[in-house]
């Protein structure tokens, strides 16, 4: 049996292709497909917000959405943070994250891994040559896998899923799929046999991603990035249709 068939039995592939070719699901997801070459129009503020979001959503996206909608992002914008020293940035970032109960943000800002990662990531964003230069360097890399590796090296607290989601949002990762819990829930309900360590092991991640590209995305005529958004943006409807329990 081919490795692809072990991970994605034919019945599971057929069910996922049907989801990806369902016009109702496509209609709901299309507004969230990343515009072609979006990275070319991203400015420094948008890049910093994208980095912020990928760190904040680890563990739960709900608190990031609350923060983003609150207006408090202005308190940790480039304009506000740039004149500060590292200690001041630590305090400013930590206060905003704690105010919105962002997951895994601990009481002590100097020991909080998310806070310290964002301080380091802000420093990187300030010295990477600007959004246009940095994203052009990513775009010039040989393939999506190389871009994932580069982002994970450059930015702290951004892992396998976060690096892919970051690149998908910039149209720098059309073959990528971000395996968050919702996407994995749909895959499991469809009959996909995802490796238990898929979120933490790069080889397992790449194996499942490649299998989905071959068995589902190619016959459905969608990219990995589009497949990701179809499942993510139709999650509530898919839960109802597939009997998936939603955890709030």
N, C-alpha and C positions, 0 to 999 in steps of 0.2 A: 504493500500500500504506500502511495506517495505521502511524504510528510504533509502536504497540503490537505489530502483527504483525511488524514488522522485528525488534524486540527479543525477542518471544516467539512463535515460529511456532506454528501450531495444534497440531502434534504435541507440542511442548514443553509447551504449556498443558494439553493432555489428560493428559500424563504426570504433571505436578505436581498437577492436580486429583485424579487417582487416588491419589497419595500422601497428600493432605490428607483424603481420604475413606476411607482404609484404616483399619479399626477397630483393627488391631494397632498402627499408628503413632499413632493418636489416643490409645489407651489408655496408651501409653508417655509421651506428651507432656502429657496432661491434668494430672497432678500439678504440672506446671511452668507452667501457665497462671496468669497473675497474678490474684489475687482482685480482684473488683470494688471500685474505690475504695480500693485498698490504701494509697494515699498518706495517707489520713485517719488511719491508725493508726501511721504511721512517726514514731519519736521522733528526737531529735538524734543519738543514737549510731548508729541505723540509717542515717540520712542520711549521716553521716560514713563509715560502712563502705561505702555504695554509691558514694560519691565515690572513696574509696580503691581500690575494686575496679576502677573504670573506668580509672583511671590505670595501675594495676599490670598489667592484662591486655593493654595495648597491646604487641603483638609476640608474646605467648604467654600463655595463661591458666593453664598448668600450674603455674608458680611462684606465682601468686596463690593457687591452690587449695592448694598446699603450705603457704603462709603462713597462710591462713585456717584450716587444719586443725591448725596447730602450737600454737596458744595464744598466739603472739607478738603478736597484734593488741592484746592488753592493754597492751603496751609503747608503743603509739602510739594509745591510746584518747583520747577527749576528756578524761577524768579525768587522764590522765598528761600530755597535751600542754598543757592550758589554763594551768597555772601557769608554764610555761616561756616564755622569750623566743624570738625568731625563730631565733637561733643555736643554742640548745639544741634546739629542735624540728627544725631541719635535721639536727643530729647524730643525734637519736633516730630520726627517720624513715629516714635514710640507713642507719644500722646495721642496722635490721630488713630493709630492702629488700636490702641487700648479703648479709646472712646467708642469705637465701632465693634469691639469684641472680636477682632480678626483672630481666626483660629491659630493656636500655638504661639500667641504673643504673651510672654510671661511678664511678671511684675517688674523685674529688674531690667531696664533697657540695655545695660552693659552686658547682660548674660542672655538676652533674648536673641535667638538665632535669626528670626525673621527680620528684626530691626537691624541687627548688625549686617545681615546680607544686603539689605536695602541701602545702608550707608556705603557699603563697598560697591554696590552696583551703581549708585549715584556717582561715585568717584570714577568708575569706569566710563559711564556715559559722558562725564565731563571731559574725559581725556582720550576718547576714542576717535576724535577728529570730526565729531558731529554725526547726526543721523544719516545724512546723505552719503558721507564717506564710508561709514561703518556698514551700512546696508549694501552699498555698492560692492564692498569687499566680500560680503556674504554671497551676493548674487553671482560674483565671479568664481565662486568655488565650484568644483567639478560636479557635485550632485547634492541631493537633499541630505543624505547620510553625513556627508562632510560638514554641511551647515549645522546639523544637529550637534555634532561633536564640537564644533567651534563655539556655538552658543552655550553649551554646557560648560565649556572651559572658561568662557569669558564672564559668565554671570552666575552668581552664587544663589543657592536654594532653588534653582530651576533644573528639574530633572528630566527624565525621559519624556514624560507626557507634556510638561510645561514648555520644553524647548520646541517640541513639535507644534503645540498650539500657538506659540509665539510666531513661528515661521509661517504657519498656515495663515495667520491673520495679516501677514505682510505679502502674501503670494510668493513666498520663497520656499514653499514646501508642498507642491501639488501632489506628491506621492505619499505624503505623510498622513497618519491617523493618530489622533490624540486619545489614548485609552483612559478616559476618566471613568468613574464608577458607573455613570449612566450608560455610556457606550458599551462597557463590559456587561452590564445587566442585560442589555438588548441582545448582545451576542450570545450570552449564556441561554437566554430564553429561546433564541432561534436554534440552539443546538450546537453552537460552536464550542469546541473543547480547548479553551484558552489555557496556556500554561499557568500554574498557580503563581509563579513569580514574574508574570508578564510585566507588571509595573515597576519592578526593581531590577530585572536582569535584561541587559541590552540585547543579548542574543535571543532570548525568548520574545522580547518585544519585536525585534526585526523579523523573526520567524512568523509570528502571527500577522504582522503588518503585510509581509510579502504574500502570505497565503490569501489574505483578504483581497489584495490587489489583483491576484491571479484569478481567484474563484468567484469573486463578487463584483469588484469594480470594473474589470475588463468586460465581462458580459453585460453589465448594466450600463456601460459607457459613461461612467462617472470617474472622477479622480478620487484618490484617497482623501483629499481635503474635502471634497464635496460629500463623499460617503460619511465622513465624520460629522459634518453639519446636518445632513439629513437625519441621522440617528439622534443627534443632540437636540436639534430644534423640534423634533417630533416626539420627544421622550414621553410626555404625558399621554399622547394618543397611542403610542406603542405600548406603554404600560397597560392601558385599558384593553388593548387588543390582544396582548400576549400574556396577560395575567401576572405582570410584574408588580411587586409591592413597592410603593414609593415611600421612602423614609423621610417624609416631610418636605 
